[in-house]
Amino acid sequence: MLTSLYKWKVRFLKSPRGCAIWRRWQNFRGRPVGNYSHLRDLIRQHVNGKSFADIGCMWGVNGDYSFHAEQCGATEVKGVDVFGPTPEFLDKKAKLGSDVEFILGDASHPSVLDQIGTVDVVLCAGVLYHHPAPFDLLVALRRICRDTLILRTSTIPEMTGLLNAAVYWPMLNAKDRALWNLSSLGLLRQEGITEDFNPDAGYGNWFWGLTPSCLASLLTTAGFWVARREAEPFAQTFICKAVDSPFAHRLPDEEEAREMAAEISSQRIALPA
């Protein structure tokens, strides 16, 4: 019964009429409703006099948010992506006389994190659902973020009565993937949803559909506090503050590890799962 009701909910929300009704209802209730067009305003509100990094800066925008941050008073701007820079980026950088630095690399990789260093404000838009290990990426964002994270990502509707739920899209059959096809809302292609998972596409695939509660819990675990959330039926924008140390499992040194092993064995608590 739960599955049938949830599927009906998803189909309703991904219809233009259902999406519009949902937005009007949220506005009526006084809840912040998100929109992709809000990103420029959010950047302007947070970057003046601050250093800034844009993670996933190229696809479809050619570094525009990085240039926008610089024009809004950011003191240092770095754009990071797994491809590029695009000709459009290079042309605009030259025309503006911009000091935006482009870094080619995977932002979850330690060597790239070292290149980025730490900045005051981090933007990550349209990236998280393309990563097979979203928690690892959030921890990486926390490592480079001193103050504010602006995170926008595709999500799936909340599952009533089942908080922190998520859907892993790779290897679903075509019938099951069809539920998540958002072409009715204007998305022309979702690699790994509108067609089979494609290993050669790498991060181009859509990997995870996270519910808002799941995403909020991942952010908190990674070391962020959610200050504001702007919701949409299939996307969320989170404004977060870096409050806790980035999550990390501390490995013991060799002597400590042997002592731990001896204690575990003596207590006979390591039983097969």
Number of C-alpha atoms within 10 A of each C-alpha: 6 11 9 8 12 15 14 12 15 19 17 15 22 22 15 13 11 16 18 14 14 17 20 13 12 15 12 9 9 9 13 15 17 19 14 14 8 11 18 14 11 14 22 17 11 22 24 16 13 18 22 30 31 24 25 24 29 23 15 7 13 21 28 19 22 30 22 17 29 25 15 19 16 23 16 19 27 25 26 26 20 16 14 19 19 13 10 15 20 16 12 15 17 11 9 11 9 15 14 18 15 22 20 16 18 18 24 19 12 12 11 16 17 12 14 20 12 19 19 21 26 29 25 20 20 17 21 26 21 20 18 17 13 20 19 18 19 26 22 20 28 26 22 22 24 17 18 24 28 20 23 24 20 22 24 20 22 21 19 10 8 11 13 16 18 20 14 13 19 19 14 15 13 13 8 12 17 13 14 20 18 19 13 11 13 9 10 11 12 17 19 22 25 18 15 17 21 16 11 8 10 13 18 17 23 24 23 21 23 26 23 28 17 17 23 19 16 19 24 20 17 25 21 27 20 18 11 13 19 16 21 23 21 22 20 22 26 22 18 23 22 24 16 13 13 20 17 9 6 6 8 11 8 9 9 11 12 12 12 13 12 12 12 12 12 10 8 9 9 10 6 4 3
